[in-house]
């Protein structure tokens, strides 16, 4: 039986954090082929597109500002709830 840790699926890093210009071109070509006729694109090419797409998003998430409260402020907030 698999443990919870073994069930977690992660994307292997196969390149740098940012895509090279060649990788951007490849991703765009794959995107166009998938949009045109997905049934004609080999699954390995779809996986490659997914890998490149995910890597292109790295570091582009909406960050949430961290609210730093003193102990007194934190206690007052908890009491107010």
HELIX and SHEET records of a PDB file:
HELIX    1   1 UNK A    4  UNK A    7  1                                   4    
HELIX    2   2 UNK A   21  UNK A   37  1                                  17    
HELIX    3   3 UNK A   38  UNK A   40  5                                   3    
HELIX    4   4 UNK A   43  UNK A   57  1                                  15    
HELIX    5   5 UNK A   71  UNK A   80  1                                  10    
END                                                                             
